[in-house]
């Protein structure tokens, strides 16, 4: 995924009102659910998700295979 598109997509999911969880699947097969909007920081094609218990997950635009969630009716700017 292109870095700019990655940033825009992650932020679109993060900013949904009301917030709804979404899943990120990495190319290595790992997957995690972003369960809170403040648990995700995105910048320049890199993101950090702080999971339950304070466990960080660092991922970038090249490592994402799929984002699972519904952006129906949302605009990606």
C-alpha positions as CSV (number, residue, x, y, z in Angstrom):
1,X,0.0,0.0,0.0
2,X,1.3,3.5,-0.9
3,X,2.4,5.5,2.2
4,X,0.0,8.4,1.6
5,X,-2.9,6.0,1.0
6,X,-2.0,4.1,4.2
7,X,-2.1,7.3,6.2
8,X,-5.4,8.4,4.8
9,X,-7.0,5.0,5.2
10,X,-5.8,4.6,8.8
11,X,-7.0,8.1,9.7
12,X,-10.4,7.5,8.1
13,X,-11.0,4.4,10.2
14,X,-9.6,6.2,13.3
15,X,-11.9,9.3,12.9
16,X,-15.2,7.5,12.4
17,X,-18.1,8.8,14.5
18,X,-19.2,6.9,16.4
19,X,-15.9,5.0,16.5
20,X,-16.1,1.3,15.4
21,X,-13.3,-1.2,15.8
22,X,-11.4,-2.4,12.7
23,X,-8.8,-5.1,12.1
24,X,-5.4,-4.9,10.4
25,X,-4.0,-8.0,8.8
26,X,-0.2,-7.9,8.1
27,X,1.6,-9.7,5.3
28,X,3.1,-12.1,7.8
29,X,-0.4,-13.3,8.8
30,X,-0.6,-11.5,12.1
31,X,-3.8,-9.6,12.7
32,X,-5.0,-7.3,15.5
33,X,-8.1,-5.3,16.3
34,X,-7.8,-1.5,16.8
35,X,-10.4,-1.3,19.5
36,X,-10.0,2.4,20.5
37,X,-9.3,5.5,18.4
38,X,-6.7,6.9,20.8
39,X,-4.7,3.7,20.6
40,X,-3.5,4.4,17.1
41,X,-0.9,6.9,15.9
42,X,-0.2,7.3,12.2
43,X,2.5,9.4,10.4
44,X,4.4,9.1,7.1
45,X,3.4,5.6,6.3
46,X,4.1,4.2,9.8
47,X,1.7,3.4,12.6
48,X,1.8,2.3,16.2
49,X,-1.1,0.6,17.9
50,X,-1.1,0.2,21.6
51,X,-3.0,-2.8,22.4
52,X,-4.6,-4.0,25.7
53,X,-2.1,-4.2,28.5
54,X,0.1,-1.5,26.8
55,X,1.5,-3.9,24.2
56,X,2.7,-1.9,21.2
57,X,2.4,-3.0,17.6
58,X,4.5,-1.2,15.1
59,X,3.6,-1.6,11.4
60,X,4.0,0.3,8.2
61,X,2.4,0.7,4.8
62,X,4.5,-2.1,3.2
63,X,3.5,-4.6,5.9
64,X,-0.3,-4.3,5.6
65,X,-2.1,-6.9,3.6
66,X,-5.6,-5.9,4.4
67,X,-7.7,-3.6,6.6
68,X,-11.0,-5.1,7.6
69,X,-13.9,-2.7,8.5
70,X,-16.7,-0.7,6.9
71,X,-16.0,2.8,5.6
72,X,-19.4,2.8,3.8
73,X,-20.6,6.4,3.8
74,X,-17.2,7.7,5.0
75,X,-14.9,10.0,2.9
76,X,-11.2,9.4,2.8
77,X,-9.4,12.8,2.5
